[in-house]
Amino acid sequence: MGRNRLEAFSDGVIAIIITIMVLEMKVPHDEHLHALLPVLPVFLSYVMSFIYVGIYWNNHHNMLQASGKVNGAILWANLHLLFWLSLFPFVTSWMGENHFAVAPTELYGVVLFMAAVSYLILQSCIIAAGAPTLRRAVGRDWKGKASPALYVIGIVSAHWSPTAAKLVYLGLALLWLIPDRRIENLLIDSPER
């Protein structure tokens, strides 16, 4: 399978994930604005998950642009990432419907943690398959290495304070929302991948 097919498949799965998340939001049967208050937690959890899925989509695209050949390890690692991303609609809905209760907030963090780990595995597989531009761009990658540890802190803190966990998850989303131009800049300057 070529890189373009892998990217197209992944884009399709990610688009379906976003569609499922938005379909989980139920419309109030009252016409007044105050009817939106009970669904506010569902909406806020959707917004955070949408941001996360968008971050993964953007970074996945950049990473594949810097990749060389696609092998079986990359295909499986990509499916591993897509599996964890596909759980976003479930944990997003559960957390929102239960107003950020302890167990749903913990599970949301576990899915975030596993998505981060699976992304790092995919990145490692692509580099191992021969992607010198990606290897140079990633470098020390402090955000990628720090994120799983911070997700664990969020998961543990959810047991005592779901609000603290939400702040950790939101802080990490905002950290990753800041564009990282390392890969794009190296792709412009480098003819090889």
N, C-alpha and C positions, 0 to 999 in steps of 0.2 A: 504494500500500500504506500502510496506517495504521501508526502507531507501535506499536499493540498487536500487530499481525500480525508486525511486524519483531521485536519482543521475544519473542513466542512461538516464532518460527522459530529465533531465536538461542538461546533457552533449550533447545530440543530438540536443536540441534547440540551445545551444551555438555554436555548430559546424555549424549549418545552418546559424546562424547570421554572423559568420566569413566568410562563403562562399558567402553569399549575399553581404557583404561589398566588398570583393575582386572582385566580378563580376561587381560591380558598376564602377570600374575603366576601362575606355575605352583606348584602345591601339591607339597611334598615327599612322597615315597612312604615315608617313615619316620615312625613315630609318636612319636619322641622329640623333645624341644625342641631338641637340638643339630642336628637336621636343618634347622632354620630359619636357621642361621648362613650357609650358602652363598647363600640368597636374601635376606639382609639388604640388600645393595646395591640389589637390585631394589625391595625394599620402601621403602627410604629415598628412592630416586629417585621412586617413586610418591607418597610423602607430599609431597615438595617440589613435584612437578607438580600434585598435587591442590590444594595451597595456592594455587599460581599460577592455576590454572583458576578456583578459587573467588574469588580476588581480581578476576579479569577479569569473572566473572559478576556479582559484586556491583557493581563500578564501572560496568559496562555498563548494568545495571538503573537505577542512579541517573542516569547520563548520559541515558538514553532518557526517564526521567521529566521531565527538565529540557528536553527537546527540543520543538520545535514541529512543523512539518510534516516529512514524510519525502519526499525527492526521489530522483532516480536516483543522484546522487553519493553520498548517504548509503547507499543500498542497496549500491552497489559497494564503498564503503569498509567497510561492515559485512561483506560477503563476504570482503574482503581480510583483515580481522581474523580471521574464522572460519577462513580457510585456514591461517593461521599457528598458530592454536590447535589445528586438527585435526592438526598435525604433532607435538603434544605426546606422544601415545601412542608414536609411532615413536622419537623421540629419547629419551624416558624409558626405554623398554625397552632400546634400544641402550646407553645410558649405564649402566643398572643391570646388564645382562647382562655387560658388559665391565668391571665394577668401576671405573667412573669413569676409564677410560683417556683419553688425550689427545684423540684425534679425536672420540669421542662427546661428551666434555665441551665441546669447542669447538663442535660442531654444536648441542648443547643451548643454549649461549649465543647462537648465531646465531639460533635460533628464538625465544628470549626477546627478543633485540634487535628482531627483525622484528615480533613481536607488539606490543612497546611502540611502535614506530614506526607500525604500522598503527592502533593505538588512538589515537595522537595525530592521525593523518590523519582518522579517523572523528570525533573530537572537533571538529576544525577544520571539517569538512563540516557538522556539526550546527550549530555556531555560525554559519557562513556562511549557512545556510538560515534563520536568524532564531531564535535561542534566547538572549534577553537574560539569563535567569536563569542559564543555563549559562555564558555569557560572564563574568558577575559572579562566579560561584562558582569558576570555574577561576582567574581572576586571573593571578597570576604562575606558579602551579603548579610550584614548584621540584622536587617529586618527579618529575613527568612529564618535565621537561626534563633532569634529572640522570640518570634511569634509563638511557636509551640509552647515554650516555657510560660509565656504570659497567658496563653489559653488555659494551661493547667492552673495557674493562679486564679483565673476567672472561674474555672470549674469548682475548685476548692472553696473559693469565697462565696459561691452561690449557695452553699449549704448554710451559711450564716447570714448572708446578705445578698439576695438576688439583685438588689440595686447596685451593689459594688461589682458584681459579675457583669451586669449590663454595661457599666461604665468601662470595665476592662475591654469587653467586646467592642464597644463603640469606639474607644480610644484606638484599638488596633485597626478598626476599619478606617478611621480618619488617618492613621499613620500610613496605611497602604493606599489611601485615596490620593495622597500627594504623588504626582507622577514621578516615576523613576525612569529617566531617559538614558540609562547606561546602555541598554541593549539597542535602542533606536540610534543613539549616537555612533555606536560601533558598527552597526549595519550600514550606515551612510558612509563611513570611512573605510570599510573593509569589503573587498570583492569576494572573499571566501566566507564560508559560513562555518 
